[in-house]
Amino acid sequence: MRIEFAPLNVPLRRRLQTAAVMQWVFSFLALAQCCLAAFILLALSDWWMVALLYAGWLWLDWDTPTNGGRRSQWMRRWSVWEHFRDYFPLTLLKTVDLDPKKNYIFGFHPHGVLVAGAFGNFCTEATGFSHLFPGLKPHLLMLPFWFRVPFFRDYIMCGGLVSSSKSSLSYLVSRPEGGNVAVIAVGGAPEALDARPGALTLQVQNRKGFIKLALKHGAQLVPVFSFGENELFDQIENPTGSPLRRLQNRLQSIMGIAMPLFHARGVFQYSFGLIPYRKPIHTIVGKPIPVIQTPSPSSEDIESLHKVYLQNLTELFEQHKRTYGLPDDQHLTFI
């Protein structure tokens, strides 16, 4: 394999952008393991009292990820996220204003491999979420497993990440004062296994839990589509039914997280590595779907609203696809 090295005279700003993305990939793939190892080493060292005090704090703070989290505007405004934004680059576009007195559920599509668009737009202020949607606080939902890891849980909560449990989502969208946005990557871990350039297949046909909770609490549903999300990484071929795919599905059923075998470019060369390609990501926030609160929604209520949601998502995609370079004959596929 021929290796294409990066030129030596790359501008400093591009080096900083690559460094910002590199630390994000590290945080996503390895920081939790490092934090857990640090806690164990601390507990086995002469500083075991610090680990004991933190364990006590962890016990007292256990429910915070399901009760709105603990965001830090200071951390969300770090300049490193501006370099992260400019690497792709990443943009956020709103189609209509949203009433800050209401609660919303943003359905984010597609999941992609590492959900870069959702993180950059809703866990940082790099693309100006607070300016575009004044009075609203975004919360990206993440698997509950990660909020059990010492130190790591506190770091991710600072960005606005919260548990994806049912009780966590209910807490956010039931606040009477409004102003909360729960962002859900609807396709979840299974969709990540199909995230590759050109993919437009969304695993949403049987995803109706967020629809039920929207009805139960009267939260407005907002479809969000992120053009370019699937263009960031290549992935080893894993068609349905293949030995690799069966193994990935088995590991997912055991651990609850996807294990896509992805690759893109490196830091000093463009031929292989885990750094995403420099491909633009354009995240479009659609129009809210009015939802009438139904404390005990029937299956017919859920099915009806689900169809409306898929229709609105399709219209959002079709309306903007030509703007971002997709031909007329490309359409979303729901499975």
Disulfide bonds with the S-S distance in Angstrom:
none
